[in-house]
Amino acid sequence: MFADKAQVARDMNWIANTQTIVQLPSRYQFDHQFWQGVPKMNWPGYEGGQRIGFYYQWLVKQCIHSHPSYQLVTEEIQVSKDGRTLGAVDFIVENPQGQLEHWEVAVKFYLAFNTDWHGPNGKDTLAKKYQKMTTKQLLLSNTEEFLSQFPQYPISQRKLLMPGRLYTNPFLPKHKVTTPSVTSDAVCGHWCWPSQLPSDRRFYHLHRHQWMEAPSVHELDKFTLKLPLLRAQHVIDEQGVRWFVVPETWPEPH
């Protein structure tokens, strides 16, 4: 099981109280009153795909299914052109006014370095992800291909849900990332190279399904730094501060 019932309950509470990590144009802003209508439930554990993005999408789907005023119409609609897939629409949801909304959802974790927010693997950046989501993914439901292939789904609004966590390096000069503009509350952790990891505190390993909301450190395995570090490690210290420890070559490929 990727996430047991207790972990799902923690993450449900986290997503209901977490803003999207970037500041969005009003037309794409999600109505956070939605979460107030999600009933308190004994959520099942999650046994799907092992990527955190799949898990987050499943969490949102459970919330839509349980909501008394929203209806999940369809999900993962593949839009194609000349036999080639252009992309997929995550969710089409009927809102309380009876209108159809296109929702794109993603949970992301980025580390500030130089003038970008980089993914833990060093490959993607927040700027690229934001550009893709707002100029391609959200507009997919407004393309000629979508309108001709799915005329039964007239979309009135498009919404982006992209919560996550942002990390800064406390041992470097203050980061200078300006684009896109992020939500200040999302900056809630640190990152460092192995040589910078503080030696005066204990760290505990976070498995991927614990990246959104961690259990008590007493339930986690102690983290021991093993060199050379081949991939980024997500850890939490005894004070509850989250850290990413990245290979010495990061953000360049190892």
Backbone as JSON, one array per atom type, in Angstrom:
{
  "sequence": "MFADKAQVARDMNWIANTQTIVQLPSRYQFDHQFWQGVPKMNWPGYEGGQRIGFYYQWLVKQCIHSHPSYQLVTEEIQVSKDGRTLGAVDFIVENPQGQLEHWEVAVKFYLAFNTDWHGPNGKDTLAKKYQKMTTKQLLLSNTEEFLSQFPQYPISQRKLLMPGRLYTNPFLPKHKVTTPSVTSDAVCGHWCWPSQLPSDRRFYHLHRHQWMEAPSVHELDKFTLKLPLLRAQHVIDEQGVRWFVVPETWPEPH",
  "N": [[0.85, -1.19, 0.0], [0.6, 2.16, -0.91], [-0.11, 4.46, 0.58], [-1.4, 4.45, 3.79], [-4.52, 4.47, 5.69], [-4.24, 6.36, 7.74], [-2.22, 8.04, 6.78], [-3.47, 9.02, 4.48], [-5.55, 10.47, 5.65], [-4.07, 12.49, 6.94], [-2.99, 13.77, 4.69], [-5.27, 14.59, 3.33], [-6.22, 16.57, 5.05], [-4.1, 18.33, 4.8], [-4.13, 19.14, 2.03], [-6.53, 20.47, 1.97], [-6.0, 22.76, 3.32], [-4.02, 24.16, 2.08], [-2.58, 26.44, -0.11], [-2.33, 27.04, -3.68], [0.95, 26.92, -5.05], [1.85, 28.96, -6.67], [1.11, 32.36, -7.56], [-1.86, 33.03, -9.06], [-3.61, 34.14, -12.07], [-6.86, 35.6, -11.68], [-8.83, 34.23, -13.11], [-8.03, 31.58, -13.12], [-7.96, 30.8, -10.53], [-8.64, 28.63, -7.88], [-11.66, 27.85, -6.16], [-11.53, 27.94, -2.88], [-13.44, 27.44, -1.02], [-14.56, 25.12, -1.68], [-13.34, 23.03, -0.24], [-14.5, 23.2, 2.25], [-16.89, 21.95, 1.99], [-16.32, 19.3, 1.74], [-16.96, 16.27, 3.21], [-16.18, 15.01, 6.52], [-14.53, 12.03, 6.63], [-13.96, 8.46, 6.84], [-11.42, 7.8, 5.22], [-10.32, 5.63, 2.57], [-7.31, 3.59, 2.24], [-4.57, 4.14, -0.06], [-3.8, 2.5, -3.04], [-2.79, 2.76, -5.56], [-0.9, 3.92, -8.45], [2.61, 4.51, -7.95], [3.66, 7.07, -8.02], [3.86, 10.35, -6.7], [2.29, 12.28, -7.88], [0.19, 10.84, -9.06], [-1.0, 9.9, -6.75], [-1.8, 12.3, -5.48], [-3.7, 13.22, -7.34], [-5.6, 11.23, -7.07], [-6.42, 11.74, -4.42], [-7.72, 14.22, -4.74], [-9.76, 13.41, -6.42], [-11.25, 11.72, -4.72], [-12.25, 13.63, -2.98], [-13.91, 15.14, -4.67], [-15.81, 13.19, -5.39], [-17.04, 12.76, -2.92], [-18.22, 15.15, -2.35], [-21.09, 17.15, -1.68], [-22.05, 19.09, -3.45], [-20.66, 19.22, -5.8], [-19.95, 17.53, -8.86], [-18.28, 14.85, -10.32], [-17.7, 14.69, -13.64], [-16.19, 13.58, -15.76], [-12.89, 12.17, -16.35], [-9.36, 12.38, -17.16], [-9.39, 12.82, -20.02], [-8.38, 12.12, -23.21], [-7.02, 14.1, -25.68], [-6.7, 14.39, -29.1], [-4.9, 14.82, -32.24], [-4.79, 14.25, -35.61], [-4.16, 11.57, -35.12], [-2.28, 11.81, -33.13], [-1.58, 12.27, -29.73], [-2.49, 15.15, -28.02], [-2.68, 15.87, -25.41], [-4.01, 15.48, -22.05], [-7.04, 16.06, -20.31], [-7.38, 16.64, -16.95], [-9.62, 16.66, -14.99], [-13.14, 17.0, -15.46], [-15.58, 18.86, -14.03], [-18.75, 19.32, -12.57], [-20.04, 22.24, -11.3], [-21.69, 23.84, -8.4], [-23.49, 25.56, -9.66], [-24.24, 24.28, -11.9], [-22.56, 24.47, -14.04], [-19.81, 23.49, -16.18], [-16.52, 22.77, -15.23], [-13.08, 22.81, -15.99], [-10.5, 21.14, -14.51], [-7.11, 21.21, -13.69], [-4.63, 19.4, -12.04], [-1.88, 19.17, -9.8], [0.85, 18.27, -7.71], [3.67, 19.76, -6.36], [7.22, 20.1, -5.8], [9.82, 22.25, -5.17], [13.12, 23.68, -5.39], [14.95, 26.53, -4.53], [17.41, 28.01, -6.51], [19.94, 30.02, -7.73], [18.39, 31.75, -10.23], [16.05, 30.32, -10.47], [13.39, 28.04, -9.56], [14.08, 24.83, -8.92], [13.34, 21.38, -9.68], [13.67, 18.51, -7.44], [15.13, 16.59, -8.83], [16.56, 18.12, -10.52], [15.9, 18.54, -13.16], [13.47, 19.75, -14.1], [11.77, 22.96, -13.87], [10.01, 25.37, -11.86], [9.12, 27.57, -13.29], [8.95, 26.59, -15.93], [7.04, 24.58, -15.57], [4.82, 26.06, -14.69], [4.38, 27.64, -16.96], [3.7, 25.65, -18.81], [1.37, 24.6, -17.66], [-0.41, 26.79, -17.66], [-0.47, 27.77, -20.26], [-0.81, 25.65, -21.93], [-1.89, 23.13, -20.81], [-4.24, 23.96, -19.33], [-5.56, 25.29, -21.36], [-6.18, 23.35, -23.12], [-8.78, 22.41, -23.2], [-9.98, 24.29, -24.7], [-9.27, 24.12, -27.26], [-9.57, 23.6, -30.83], [-9.61, 20.91, -31.39], [-10.46, 19.65, -28.99], [-12.99, 20.84, -28.71], [-14.31, 19.87, -30.96], [-14.14, 17.11, -30.66], [-15.29, 16.62, -28.18], [-17.96, 17.84, -27.82], [-19.99, 17.65, -26.01], [-19.15, 18.62, -23.63], [-19.2, 21.55, -22.66], [-17.05, 23.9, -21.56], [-16.96, 26.18, -18.91], [-15.3, 27.36, -17.04], [-11.85, 27.36, -16.03], [-9.59, 25.82, -13.88], [-6.75, 25.76, -11.72], [-5.11, 23.58, -9.6], [-2.41, 23.45, -7.68], [-0.77, 22.65, -5.27], [1.99, 22.46, -2.93], [5.44, 22.36, -1.84], [8.06, 24.64, -1.13], [11.57, 25.2, -1.14], [14.45, 26.64, 0.38], [17.97, 27.41, 0.42], [19.66, 27.76, 3.35], [22.3, 28.4, 3.63], [23.27, 29.81, 1.58], [23.46, 32.95, -0.26], [20.54, 35.06, -0.13], [17.88, 33.86, -2.09], [17.06, 34.73, -5.52], [14.8, 34.38, -7.03], [12.27, 35.37, -9.15], [10.25, 34.89, -10.97], [7.91, 32.35, -11.69], [5.68, 34.37, -9.63], [5.51, 33.39, -6.31], [3.53, 31.79, -3.72], [3.86, 32.95, -0.51], [3.56, 31.4, 1.82], [4.12, 28.88, 0.94], [6.82, 28.54, 0.93], [8.6, 26.73, 2.87], [10.63, 25.11, 3.81], [14.03, 23.74, 3.8], [16.97, 23.28, 1.73], [19.99, 21.52, 0.88], [23.43, 20.8, 0.01], [25.25, 17.7, 0.53], [27.61, 18.3, 1.99], [26.84, 20.49, 3.43], [24.95, 19.74, 5.25], [23.57, 20.07, 8.42], [25.24, 19.02, 11.37], [24.42, 18.98, 13.93], [21.93, 18.08, 14.57], [19.2, 15.71, 14.46], [18.02, 13.73, 11.75], [15.25, 12.51, 9.83], [14.01, 10.09, 7.6], [11.87, 10.74, 4.85], [9.51, 9.01, 3.12], [8.24, 8.82, -0.24], [5.43, 8.97, -0.25], [5.02, 10.45, 1.99], [5.67, 13.01, 1.58], [3.91, 15.19, 1.31], [2.5, 15.58, 3.81], [3.95, 14.9, 6.83], [4.14, 12.14, 9.17], [4.45, 11.83, 12.79], [7.81, 12.27, 13.91], [8.64, 10.15, 15.39], [7.59, 7.99, 14.18], [9.11, 7.57, 11.99], [11.96, 6.46, 10.05], [15.35, 6.83, 11.07], [17.57, 9.04, 9.41], [20.51, 8.42, 7.7], [23.29, 9.81, 6.32], [24.69, 8.75, 3.37], [27.5, 8.54, 1.43], [28.83, 8.36, -1.94], [26.11, 10.6, -2.52], [23.44, 9.7, -4.49], [20.94, 10.45, -5.35], [18.38, 12.91, -4.74], [17.34, 13.34, -1.37], [14.59, 13.4, 0.76], [14.06, 14.74, 3.85], [13.29, 15.15, 7.37], [13.78, 17.2, 10.17], [14.29, 16.99, 13.78], [12.85, 19.06, 14.77], [10.8, 19.37, 13.07], [11.28, 20.6, 10.67], [11.5, 20.54, 7.19], [13.8, 19.15, 4.85], [15.63, 19.02, 1.79], [18.17, 16.99, 0.74], [20.61, 17.13, -1.59], [22.48, 15.69, -4.37], [26.03, 16.44, -4.74], [26.52, 17.44, -7.24], [24.19, 18.57, -8.03], [22.3, 21.31, -9.41], [22.92, 19.9, -11.75], [22.84, 16.93, -13.8], [23.68, 13.8, -12.25]],
  "CA": [[0.0, 0.0, 0.0], [1.4, 3.39, -1.0], [-0.45, 5.32, 1.71], [-2.45, 3.85, 4.59], [-5.62, 5.37, 6.01], [-3.77, 7.47, 8.57], [-1.51, 8.97, 5.91], [-4.47, 9.66, 3.62], [-6.25, 11.47, 6.48], [-3.15, 13.63, 7.1], [-2.85, 14.49, 3.43], [-6.55, 15.25, 3.05], [-6.23, 17.81, 5.84], [-3.09, 19.24, 4.25], [-4.54, 19.75, 0.76], [-7.66, 21.37, 2.22], [-5.52, 23.98, 3.98], [-2.81, 24.58, 1.38], [-2.81, 27.22, -1.32], [-1.49, 26.77, -4.84], [2.26, 27.5, -4.74], [2.09, 30.15, -7.48], [0.02, 33.33, -7.58], [-2.52, 32.81, -10.35], [-4.65, 35.08, -12.51], [-8.13, 35.3, -11.01], [-9.64, 33.28, -13.88], [-7.57, 30.23, -12.87], [-7.91, 30.54, -9.11], [-9.57, 27.62, -7.39], [-12.52, 28.29, -5.07], [-11.14, 27.11, -1.74], [-14.62, 27.06, -0.24], [-14.83, 23.73, -2.03], [-12.87, 22.1, 0.79], [-15.4, 23.24, 3.4], [-18.01, 21.04, 1.74], [-15.88, 17.9, 1.74], [-17.33, 15.72, 4.52], [-15.18, 14.26, 7.28], [-14.79, 10.63, 6.3], [-12.94, 7.45, 7.08], [-10.93, 7.6, 3.87], [-9.6, 4.37, 2.35], [-5.9, 3.71, 1.9], [-4.32, 4.28, -1.5], [-3.03, 1.38, -3.57], [-2.58, 3.0, -6.99], [0.44, 4.17, -8.95], [3.54, 4.91, -6.89], [4.13, 8.44, -8.16], [3.1, 11.22, -5.81], [1.29, 12.98, -8.68], [-0.98, 9.96, -9.15], [-1.61, 9.88, -5.42], [-2.5, 13.57, -5.26], [-4.87, 13.24, -8.2], [-6.57, 10.33, -6.43], [-6.97, 12.45, -3.27], [-8.68, 15.21, -5.23], [-10.91, 12.67, -6.94], [-12.06, 11.29, -3.57], [-12.95, 14.81, -2.47], [-15.01, 15.47, -5.59], [-16.83, 12.15, -5.27], [-17.76, 12.85, -1.65], [-18.78, 16.5, -2.16], [-22.53, 17.18, -1.97], [-22.44, 20.12, -4.41], [-19.87, 19.07, -7.02], [-20.1, 16.23, -9.5], [-17.24, 14.49, -11.27], [-18.32, 14.32, -14.91], [-15.26, 12.64, -16.4], [-11.48, 12.46, -16.04], [-8.31, 11.88, -18.04], [-9.84, 12.82, -21.42], [-7.28, 12.24, -24.15], [-7.33, 14.94, -26.84], [-5.74, 14.01, -30.15], [-4.91, 15.5, -33.53], [-4.15, 13.45, -36.65], [-3.64, 10.35, -34.53], [-1.26, 12.12, -32.12], [-2.18, 12.79, -28.5], [-2.07, 16.5, -27.66], [-2.63, 15.96, -23.95], [-5.18, 14.95, -21.34], [-7.73, 16.92, -19.35], [-7.41, 15.88, -15.69], [-10.99, 16.49, -14.5], [-14.25, 17.9, -15.79], [-16.39, 18.85, -12.82], [-19.94, 20.17, -12.58], [-20.06, 23.04, -10.07], [-23.04, 23.98, -7.84], [-24.35, 26.31, -10.58], [-24.54, 23.44, -13.06], [-21.58, 24.72, -15.1], [-18.7, 22.56, -16.24], [-15.2, 23.34, -15.0], [-11.9, 22.0, -16.31], [-9.51, 21.23, -13.44], [-5.8, 20.58, -13.81], [-4.12, 19.24, -10.69], [-0.51, 18.68, -9.66], [1.52, 18.63, -6.46], [5.05, 19.98, -6.8], [8.24, 20.44, -4.81], [10.89, 22.95, -5.9], [14.23, 24.21, -4.6], [15.45, 27.79, -5.09], [18.84, 28.08, -6.79], [20.17, 31.09, -8.7], [17.18, 32.5, -10.59], [14.96, 29.4, -10.75], [12.98, 27.0, -8.63], [14.38, 23.57, -9.59], [12.85, 20.15, -9.1], [14.71, 17.77, -6.73], [15.98, 15.87, -9.78], [17.32, 19.11, -11.27], [15.54, 18.58, -14.57], [12.4, 20.7, -14.42], [11.71, 24.16, -13.05], [8.66, 25.87, -11.62], [8.75, 28.47, -14.38], [8.53, 25.77, -17.07], [5.8, 23.9, -15.21], [3.77, 27.07, -14.68], [4.13, 27.98, -18.35], [3.0, 24.53, -19.45], [0.03, 24.44, -17.1], [-1.29, 27.91, -17.97], [-0.56, 28.06, -21.7], [-1.1, 24.43, -22.69], [-2.8, 22.18, -20.16], [-5.54, 24.56, -19.03], [-6.2, 25.73, -22.6], [-6.47, 22.18, -23.95], [-10.23, 22.29, -23.35], [-10.46, 25.36, -25.56], [-8.72, 23.9, -28.59], [-10.52, 23.11, -31.83], [-9.67, 19.46, -31.3], [-11.32, 19.3, -27.86], [-14.36, 21.28, -28.98], [-14.92, 19.01, -31.97], [-14.19, 15.73, -30.18], [-16.1, 16.51, -26.96], [-18.92, 18.96, -27.77], [-20.91, 17.46, -24.88], [-18.55, 19.2, -22.44], [-18.92, 22.99, -22.81], [-16.34, 24.35, -20.37], [-17.21, 27.58, -18.57], [-14.19, 27.87, -16.23], [-10.67, 26.51, -15.94], [-9.0, 26.01, -12.56], [-5.49, 25.07, -11.47], [-4.77, 23.21, -8.24], [-1.02, 23.04, -7.67], [-0.13, 22.86, -3.97], [3.33, 21.89, -2.86], [6.36, 22.95, -0.87], [9.22, 25.29, -1.72], [12.71, 25.07, -0.24], [15.57, 27.55, 0.15], [19.21, 26.99, 1.06], [19.99, 28.78, 4.35], [23.74, 28.64, 3.65], [23.59, 30.59, 0.39], [22.81, 34.26, -0.26], [19.1, 35.0, -0.35], [17.56, 33.54, -3.48], [16.6, 35.85, -6.32], [13.79, 33.9, -7.96], [11.18, 36.35, -9.24], [9.19, 34.43, -11.88], [6.67, 33.06, -11.39], [5.51, 34.84, -8.26], [5.05, 32.26, -5.52], [2.8, 32.04, -2.49], [4.89, 32.99, 0.54], [3.37, 30.3, 2.77], [4.63, 27.63, 0.36], [8.26, 28.46, 1.22], [8.48, 26.2, 4.23], [11.67, 24.13, 4.1], [15.39, 24.04, 3.38], [17.69, 22.26, 0.98], [21.43, 21.7, 0.99], [24.29, 19.73, -0.48], [25.68, 16.87, 1.67], [28.65, 18.97, 2.8], [26.22, 21.56, 4.22], [23.93, 19.2, 6.15], [23.96, 20.32, 9.81], [25.6, 17.82, 12.14], [23.98, 19.15, 15.31], [20.52, 17.69, 14.73], [18.84, 14.41, 13.9], [17.14, 13.78, 10.6], [14.45, 11.31, 9.61], [13.73, 9.92, 6.17], [10.49, 10.81, 4.38], [9.2, 8.28, 1.91], [7.56, 9.69, -1.19], [4.03, 9.19, 0.13], [4.99, 11.32, 3.16], [6.19, 14.33, 1.19], [2.93, 16.25, 1.53], [2.36, 15.8, 5.25], [4.69, 13.84, 7.51], [3.68, 11.72, 10.49], [5.38, 12.15, 13.85], [9.16, 11.77, 13.64], [8.79, 8.88, 16.1], [7.14, 6.92, 13.28], [9.98, 7.58, 10.82], [13.3, 5.9, 10.17], [16.42, 7.82, 11.13], [18.29, 9.22, 8.15], [21.96, 8.41, 7.76], [23.83, 10.26, 5.05], [25.64, 7.82, 2.77], [28.15, 9.17, 0.27], [28.26, 9.55, -2.59], [24.64, 10.67, -2.61], [23.12, 9.54, -5.9], [19.67, 11.1, -5.67], [17.89, 13.78, -3.67], [16.65, 12.71, -0.25], [13.69, 14.28, 1.5], [14.16, 14.39, 5.27], [12.7, 16.1, 8.31], [14.58, 17.19, 11.4], [13.53, 16.74, 15.01], [11.99, 20.21, 15.02], [9.73, 19.36, 12.09], [11.66, 21.34, 9.46], [11.8, 19.64, 6.07], [15.01, 19.43, 4.08], [16.06, 18.17, 0.7], [19.62, 16.86, 0.61], [20.78, 16.84, -3.01], [23.86, 15.35, -4.74], [26.94, 17.58, -4.83], [26.49, 17.97, -8.6], [22.87, 19.17, -8.29], [21.19, 20.74, -10.21], [23.36, 19.18, -12.94], [22.66, 15.48, -13.68], [24.81, 13.13, -11.6]],
  "C": [[0.88, 1.24, 0.0], [1.16, 4.31, 0.18], [-1.6, 4.69, 2.49], [-3.5, 4.9, 4.98], [-5.18, 6.58, 6.83], [-3.04, 8.51, 7.73], [-2.48, 9.72, 5.01], [-5.2, 10.75, 4.41], [-5.37, 12.7, 6.68], [-3.09, 14.46, 5.82], [-4.14, 15.18, 3.02], [-6.63, 16.58, 3.8], [-5.25, 18.82, 5.27], [-3.57, 19.91, 2.97], [-5.7, 20.71, 0.95], [-7.22, 22.7, 2.8], [-4.28, 24.55, 3.32], [-3.17, 25.3, 0.09], [-1.95, 26.69, -2.47], [-0.17, 27.53, -4.68], [2.58, 28.74, -5.57], [0.87, 31.08, -7.41], [-0.58, 33.34, -8.98], [-3.4, 33.99, -10.74], [-5.99, 34.65, -11.93], [-8.94, 34.24, -11.77], [-9.25, 31.83, -13.63], [-7.59, 29.86, -11.39], [-9.03, 29.59, -8.67], [-10.37, 28.18, -6.22], [-12.27, 27.4, -3.85], [-12.29, 26.84, -0.79], [-15.05, 25.64, -0.55], [-14.48, 22.79, -0.89], [-13.8, 22.08, 2.0], [-16.57, 22.28, 3.23], [-17.62, 19.58, 1.7], [-16.16, 17.31, 3.12], [-16.15, 15.04, 5.21], [-15.51, 12.77, 7.11], [-13.66, 9.74, 6.77], [-12.4, 7.05, 5.71], [-10.22, 6.26, 3.73], [-8.11, 4.63, 2.15], [-5.76, 3.77, 0.38], [-3.37, 3.18, -1.97], [-2.73, 1.54, -5.05], [-1.12, 3.18, -7.36], [1.34, 4.82, -7.92], [4.13, 6.31, -7.05], [3.24, 9.36, -7.33], [2.04, 12.01, -6.58], [0.03, 12.16, -8.86], [-1.74, 9.94, -7.83], [-2.4, 11.16, -5.15], [-3.77, 13.65, -6.11], [-5.97, 12.36, -7.62], [-7.21, 11.01, -5.22], [-8.03, 13.45, -3.7], [-9.94, 14.52, -5.74], [-11.82, 12.19, -5.82], [-12.87, 12.45, -3.02], [-14.12, 15.21, -3.35], [-16.15, 14.47, -5.43], [-17.68, 12.32, -4.01], [-18.49, 14.17, -1.46], [-20.27, 16.53, -2.52], [-22.93, 18.14, -3.08], [-21.67, 20.08, -5.72], [-20.01, 17.66, -7.56], [-18.94, 16.0, -10.46], [-17.91, 13.97, -12.55], [-17.47, 13.29, -15.64], [-13.83, 13.04, -16.05], [-10.58, 11.85, -17.1], [-8.8, 11.75, -19.5], [-8.65, 13.06, -22.33], [-7.73, 13.03, -25.38], [-6.27, 14.67, -27.9], [-5.92, 14.86, -31.41], [-4.12, 14.66, -34.53], [-3.47, 12.22, -36.07], [-2.59, 10.57, -33.46], [-1.94, 12.75, -30.91], [-1.61, 14.16, -28.16], [-1.91, 16.65, -26.15], [-3.91, 15.39, -23.37], [-5.73, 16.0, -20.39], [-7.89, 16.12, -18.06], [-8.85, 15.59, -15.25], [-11.93, 17.46, -15.2], [-15.27, 17.73, -14.68], [-17.58, 19.77, -13.01], [-20.02, 20.9, -11.25], [-21.5, 23.21, -9.56], [-24.01, 24.75, -8.73], [-24.7, 25.52, -11.83], [-23.61, 23.67, -14.23], [-20.45, 23.7, -15.04], [-17.37, 23.3, -16.1], [-14.13, 22.32, -15.39], [-10.87, 22.22, -15.21], [-8.23, 20.53, -13.86], [-5.19, 20.54, -12.41], [-2.7, 18.69, -10.72], [0.01, 19.09, -8.29], [3.01, 18.67, -6.76], [5.95, 20.43, -5.64], [9.43, 21.04, -5.56], [11.88, 23.6, -4.93], [14.8, 25.45, -5.29], [16.96, 27.71, -5.28], [19.06, 29.06, -7.93], [18.86, 31.79, -9.01], [15.99, 31.6, -10.9], [14.61, 28.57, -9.52], [13.15, 25.67, -9.37], [13.71, 22.4, -8.89], [13.98, 19.41, -8.39], [15.63, 16.98, -7.66], [16.8, 16.81, -10.66], [16.86, 19.31, -12.7], [14.52, 19.68, -14.9], [12.49, 21.92, -13.5], [10.25, 24.58, -12.88], [8.21, 26.77, -12.75], [8.26, 27.68, -15.59], [7.21, 25.08, -16.79], [4.62, 24.88, -15.24], [3.38, 27.46, -16.1], [3.33, 26.89, -19.04], [1.56, 24.43, -18.96], [-0.91, 25.55, -17.57], [-1.44, 28.2, -19.46], [-0.87, 26.83, -22.54], [-2.17, 23.58, -22.02], [-4.19, 22.78, -19.92], [-6.29, 24.98, -20.3], [-6.53, 24.57, -23.53], [-7.97, 22.04, -24.21], [-10.83, 23.4, -24.19], [-9.91, 25.23, -26.97], [-9.81, 23.41, -29.55], [-10.69, 21.6, -31.71], [-10.59, 19.02, -30.16], [-12.77, 19.63, -28.18], [-15.06, 20.39, -30.0], [-15.08, 17.58, -31.48], [-15.11, 15.56, -28.99], [-17.07, 17.68, -26.84], [-19.89, 18.85, -26.6], [-20.38, 18.08, -23.59], [-18.2, 20.67, -22.66], [-18.31, 23.55, -21.51], [-16.57, 25.84, -20.13], [-16.04, 28.2, -17.79], [-13.05, 26.86, -16.22], [-9.94, 26.85, -14.65], [-7.73, 25.18, -12.42], [-5.32, 24.83, -9.97], [-3.33, 22.71, -8.27], [-0.39, 23.39, -6.32], [1.27, 22.25, -3.99], [4.13, 22.55, -1.77], [7.57, 23.51, -1.61], [10.33, 25.38, -0.68], [13.81, 26.06, -0.62], [16.79, 27.02, 0.9], [19.65, 28.07, 2.05], [21.47, 29.15, 4.38], [24.21, 29.41, 2.41], [22.98, 31.98, 0.52], [21.32, 34.12, -0.59], [18.79, 34.8, -1.82], [16.92, 34.73, -4.2], [15.56, 35.43, -7.35], [12.62, 34.88, -7.97], [10.01, 35.86, -10.08], [9.09, 32.92, -11.84], [6.6, 33.49, -9.93], [4.88, 33.73, -7.42], [4.27, 32.73, -4.3], [3.78, 31.92, -1.32], [4.78, 31.83, 1.52], [3.94, 28.99, 2.25], [6.11, 27.45, 0.63], [8.4, 28.02, 2.67], [9.54, 25.15, 4.56], [13.01, 24.59, 3.58], [15.91, 22.94, 2.45], [19.18, 22.54, 1.15], [22.16, 20.58, 0.27], [24.79, 18.94, 0.74], [26.69, 17.56, 2.57], [28.07, 20.06, 3.7], [25.25, 21.03, 5.27], [24.36, 19.39, 7.61], [24.22, 19.01, 10.57], [25.09, 17.89, 13.57], [22.51, 18.81, 15.51], [20.28, 16.33, 14.07], [17.87, 14.6, 12.73], [16.44, 12.43, 10.42], [14.02, 11.27, 8.15], [12.24, 10.0, 5.88], [10.37, 10.01, 3.1], [8.32, 9.17, 1.02], [6.11, 9.96, -0.79], [3.9, 10.08, 1.37], [5.48, 12.73, 2.85], [5.2, 15.45, 1.46], [2.81, 16.57, 3.01], [2.98, 14.61, 5.98], [4.0, 13.41, 8.8], [4.66, 12.21, 11.56], [6.75, 11.56, 13.55], [9.39, 10.42, 14.33], [8.34, 7.7, 15.24], [8.05, 6.76, 12.08], [11.32, 6.92, 11.12], [14.33, 7.02, 10.23], [17.17, 7.85, 9.8], [19.79, 9.25, 8.42], [22.5, 8.77, 6.39], [24.9, 9.28, 4.57], [26.19, 8.44, 1.49], [28.79, 8.12, -0.63], [26.74, 9.47, -2.67], [24.27, 10.67, -4.08], [21.82, 10.21, -6.31], [19.22, 11.93, -4.47], [17.13, 12.98, -2.62], [15.83, 13.75, 0.49], [13.69, 13.84, 2.94], [13.48, 15.47, 6.1], [13.52, 16.04, 9.59], [13.68, 17.08, 12.63], [12.62, 17.9, 15.39], [10.86, 20.32, 13.99], [10.03, 20.15, 10.83], [12.06, 20.35, 8.38], [13.03, 20.12, 5.31], [15.07, 18.51, 2.88], [17.59, 18.17, 0.71], [19.87, 16.36, -0.81], [22.23, 16.47, -3.3], [24.72, 16.59, -4.94], [26.91, 18.21, -6.22], [25.18, 18.68, -8.92], [23.03, 20.68, -8.48], [21.62, 20.05, -11.52], [23.13, 17.68, -12.73], [23.9, 14.83, -13.07], [25.56, 12.25, -12.6]]
}
